[in-house]
């Protein structure tokens, strides 16, 4: 019965993706914006005005980004066939050289016919164009954010009045939302820094559309490891086609350095424990949420998986599932925490 219910829910989400995706984006943006709004309220700014200030700021950021990137996306999509044709020529030349001068087997030449080097660029164009389609629902997204922010300051009082729960019984859902908001906030700041560095890198090397590559690095940074690879490959291929092998190597080295600094050094230290995902879960989630919600679901795959993991952590009966979904670092922390709790219980029983 449980498995049947899960299948029905997944099928329902897939059928309603055109309606659910804008609401999911609005919910994640609202979670990121809650803390700034509450800070404004502590400065004695009325709730409605605080929510409007946050939403207007978000609208300005989105409008500026859309105005700057709209032309770049259109130009990149128009130039994509030319880049792909050049890339095909380079790849065919490499395989031909291997067959003629390196005594490679002729099967290597047939392998060239199976490889589509322009697939990565085509995938980028598909993701960016699908994002443009979602942004056409910006009116719905903005109003949803406003109402979520207006409800945020009074939801605890309403739940206590409706269900008669005290503060202790509401501690689990409150911790879940706070952890999710903290994760999304930190991830957004790290992603902004990653996108800025990627844009500066491609601009300094003279690549076309540096703003596009910075935006792509920002969005795909929400997908650990895999997202960085997907963001880097099209830029490296464009550098190879536009400038040459040296620029392609410099672009690849730059993206690797950015990923090491932000993804492997800064982010784990800022995030702490309890916010990691297994690489297998990240990989499977990328395809699963992409299948459910389309290309935008690929961008939202890790936030959605993190939402599921944090929700499972807040119930003792399902915490073991959250541990399996988490990273090895989180599992080590869970083992140490369980050992510390067992030692504390033994000390309590001994003293009693």
C-alpha positions in Angstrom: 0.0 0.0 0.0 2.8 2.4 0.8 4.6 1.7 -2.4 1.4 2.1 -4.4 0.8 5.4 -2.7 4.3 6.6 -3.5 3.9 5.7 -7.2 0.5 7.6 -7.3 2.1 10.7 -5.6 5.0 10.7 -8.0 2.7 10.3 -11.0 0.6 13.1 -9.7 3.6 15.4 -9.3 4.7 14.7 -12.8 1.3 15.4 -14.2 1.1 18.7 -12.2 4.7 19.8 -12.9 3.6 23.0 -14.8 1.9 24.1 -11.6 4.2 22.7 -9.0 7.5 24.0 -10.4 6.7 27.7 -9.9 5.4 27.0 -6.4 8.6 25.0 -5.5 10.8 27.9 -6.8 8.7 30.3 -4.7 8.9 28.1 -1.6 12.7 27.9 -1.9 13.1 31.6 -2.5 10.8 32.3 0.4 12.9 30.1 2.7 16.0 32.0 1.7 14.2 35.3 2.3 12.7 34.6 5.7 15.7 35.5 7.8 16.2 38.9 6.1 12.5 39.6 6.5 12.5 38.6 10.2 15.5 40.9 10.7 13.6 43.8 9.2 10.7 43.0 11.5 13.0 43.1 14.5 14.0 46.6 13.3 10.3 47.5 13.8 9.4 47.4 10.1 5.7 46.3 9.6 5.3 42.7 8.2 3.7 43.8 5.0 6.3 46.4 4.2 9.2 44.0 5.1 7.7 41.3 2.8 7.3 43.8 0.0 10.9 45.1 0.4 12.3 41.5 0.2 10.1 40.7 -2.8 11.0 43.9 -4.6 14.7 43.2 -4.1 14.2 39.7 -5.5 12.3 41.1 -8.5 15.0 43.7 -9.2 17.7 41.0 -9.1 15.8 38.7 -11.4 14.9 41.5 -13.8 18.5 42.6 -14.1 19.7 39.0 -14.6 17.0 38.3 -17.1 17.8 41.6 -19.0 21.5 40.8 -19.1 21.2 37.1 -19.9 18.2 37.1 -22.2 20.2 38.4 -25.2 23.1 36.0 -24.3 20.9 33.0 -24.2 19.3 33.9 -27.6 22.7 34.6 -29.2 24.2 31.4 -27.8 21.2 29.3 -29.0 21.5 30.9 -32.5 25.3 30.2 -32.6 25.0 26.7 -31.2 24.9 24.9 -34.6 28.1 26.7 -35.7 29.9 25.7 -32.5 28.7 22.1 -32.8 29.8 21.9 -36.4 33.3 23.1 -35.5 33.5 20.7 -32.6 32.5 17.8 -34.9 35.4 18.7 -37.2 37.9 18.8 -34.4 36.8 15.4 -33.0 36.8 13.8 -36.5 40.3 15.2 -37.1 41.5 13.7 -33.8 40.1 10.2 -34.6 41.4 10.4 -38.1 44.9 11.2 -36.8 44.8 8.3 -34.4 43.8 5.9 -37.1 46.4 7.1 -39.7 49.4 8.0 -37.6 49.1 6.1 -34.3 48.1 2.8 -35.8 44.8 2.7 -34.0 42.2 0.1 -34.8 39.5 1.1 -37.3 37.0 0.5 -34.6 38.2 3.8 -33.1 37.0 5.6 -36.2 33.6 4.0 -35.9 33.5 5.2 -32.3 33.8 8.7 -33.5 30.4 8.3 -35.3 28.8 7.3 -31.9 30.2 10.3 -30.0 28.2 13.6 -30.0 30.6 16.2 -28.6 28.0 18.9 -29.0 25.5 17.1 -26.6 26.8 19.1 -23.6 26.2 22.4 -25.4 22.8 21.3 -26.4 22.0 20.3 -22.9 23.0 23.8 -21.6 20.7 25.4 -24.2 17.8 23.1 -23.2 18.2 23.9 -19.5 18.5 27.7 -20.1 15.5 27.8 -22.4 13.4 25.8 -20.0 14.3 28.2 -17.2 13.1 31.1 -19.5 9.8 29.3 -19.8 9.5 29.0 -16.0 10.3 32.7 -15.6 7.2 33.5 -17.7 5.3 32.4 -14.5 7.2 35.1 -12.5 3.9 36.8 -11.6 2.6 33.7 -9.9 6.0 33.1 -8.2 6.2 36.6 -6.8 2.7 36.6 -5.3 3.3 33.1 -3.8 6.5 34.4 -2.2 4.6 37.4 -0.7 1.9 35.3 0.9 4.5 32.8 2.2 6.5 35.6 3.8 3.4 37.2 5.3 2.4 33.8 6.9 5.9 33.1 8.2 5.7 35.3 11.2 2.3 34.1 12.4 2.3 30.4 11.4 3.5 29.1 14.8 0.7 31.0 16.6 -1.9 29.6 14.2 -0.7 26.0 14.6 -0.9 26.3 18.3 -4.4 27.7 18.1 -5.6 25.2 15.6 -4.1 22.0 17.0 -3.5 22.9 20.6 0.2 22.1 20.4 2.7 23.5 22.7 6.1 24.9 21.7 7.9 21.5 22.4 5.7 19.6 20.0 6.3 22.2 17.2 10.0 22.0 17.8 10.6 19.3 15.1 8.9 21.1 12.2 10.5 24.4 13.2 14.0 22.9 13.3 13.3 21.3 9.9 12.4 24.6 8.3 15.3 26.4 10.0 17.8 23.8 8.8 16.4 23.8 5.3 16.4 27.6 5.2 20.0 27.7 6.5 21.1 25.1 3.9 19.5 27.0 1.1 20.9 30.4 2.3 24.4 29.2 2.6 24.2 27.2 -0.7 23.0 30.3 -2.5 25.8 32.5 -1.2 28.4 29.9 -2.1 26.8 29.5 -5.6 26.8 33.2 -6.1 30.5 33.3 -5.4 31.1 30.3 -7.6 29.2 31.9 -10.5 31.0 35.2 -10.1 34.4 33.5 -10.2 33.4 31.4 -13.2 32.2 34.5 -15.1 35.4 36.4 -14.3 37.5 33.4 -15.4 35.7 33.0 -18.8 35.8 36.8 -19.4 39.5 37.0 -18.6 40.2 34.2 -21.1 38.2 36.0 -23.8 35.4 33.4 -24.2 32.1 34.4 -25.7 29.1 34.8 -23.3 31.0 35.0 -20.0 27.8 36.0 -18.2 26.1 32.9 -19.5 28.8 30.6 -18.1 28.7 32.5 -14.7 25.0 32.1 -14.5 25.2 28.4 -15.4 27.9 27.8 -12.8 25.7 29.6 -10.2 22.6 27.4 -11.0 24.4 24.1 -11.3 26.4 24.6 -8.1 23.2 23.5 -6.3 24.1 20.0 -7.7 27.3 18.9 -6.0 30.2 17.5 -8.1 28.0 16.6 -11.1 26.7 20.1 -11.5 30.2 21.5 -11.6 31.2 19.0 -14.3 28.1 19.9 -16.4 28.8 23.6 -16.0 32.5 23.3 -16.9 32.3 21.0 -20.0 30.4 23.4 -22.3 32.8 26.3 -21.4 35.8 24.1 -22.0 34.4 22.9 -25.4 33.7 26.5 -26.4 37.3 27.5 -25.4 38.6 24.7 -27.6 36.5 25.7 -30.6 36.9 29.5 -30.2 40.5 29.9 -29.1 42.4 26.6 -28.9 43.7 23.8 -26.7 45.6 26.1 -24.4 42.5 28.1 -23.5 40.5 24.9 -23.1 43.1 23.6 -20.6 43.2 26.9 -18.7 39.3 26.9 -18.5 39.3 23.4 -17.2 42.0 24.2 -14.6 40.1 27.3 -13.5 36.8 25.4 -13.0 38.6 22.7 -11.1 40.3 25.2 -8.8 37.0 27.0 -8.2 35.3 23.7 -7.4 38.0 22.7 -4.9 38.1 26.0 -3.1 34.3 26.5 -2.8 32.9 22.9 -3.0 35.6 20.9 -1.1 37.0 23.5 1.3 34.7 26.4 2.2 31.2 24.9 1.8 31.8 21.8 4.1 33.3 24.0 6.8 30.4 26.5 6.7 27.6 23.9 6.4 28.8 21.6 9.1 27.3 18.2 9.7 23.9 16.9 8.7 23.6 18.7 5.3 25.5 16.3 3.1 24.1 13.8 0.5 25.6 10.6 -0.7 27.1 11.0 -4.2 24.9 8.1 -5.4 21.8 9.9 -4.1 22.9 13.1 -5.9 23.3 11.2 -9.1 20.1 9.3 -8.9 18.2 12.4 -7.7 19.4 14.4 -10.7 17.7 12.0 -13.1 14.7 11.3 -10.9 13.7 14.9 -10.3 14.6 15.7 -13.9 12.2 13.0 -15.0 9.5 14.3 -12.6 9.8 18.0 -13.2 11.8 18.3 -16.4 15.1 20.2 -16.9 14.2 22.6 -14.0 13.9 19.6 -11.8 17.5 18.8 -12.4 18.4 22.2 -11.0 16.1 21.7 -8.0 17.2 18.0 -7.5 19.5 18.6 -4.6 17.3 21.1 -2.7 14.4 18.7 -3.1 16.5 15.7 -1.9 17.8 17.8 1.0 14.2 18.6 1.9 13.4 14.9 2.0 16.5 14.1 4.0 16.0 16.8 6.6 12.3 15.8 6.9 13.3 12.2 7.6 15.9 13.3 10.2 13.2 14.9 12.3 11.5 11.6 13.1 13.2 8.9 15.1 11.4 6.2 13.1 12.8 7.4 9.7 16.2 8.8 10.9 18.0 5.7 9.7 16.8 6.4 6.1 18.2 9.9 6.4 21.6 8.5 7.5 21.6 6.2 4.4 20.8 9.2 2.2 23.6 11.3 3.8 27.3 11.4 3.2 29.9 9.3 4.9 30.9 12.3 7.0 27.3 12.6 8.3 27.4 8.8 9.1 30.6 9.2 11.1 29.0 12.1 13.0 25.9 10.0 13.7 28.0 7.1 15.1 29.9 9.5 17.4 26.7 11.1 18.5 25.1 7.7 19.3 28.2 6.7 21.2 28.1 9.9 23.2 24.4 9.5 24.0 25.0 5.9 25.1 27.9 6.9 27.4 25.7 9.7 28.9 22.9 7.2 29.5 25.3 4.8 31.2 26.7 7.6 33.4 23.1 8.6 34.4 22.1 5.0 35.2 25.3 4.5 37.3 24.8 7.7 39.3 21.2 6.8 40.0 
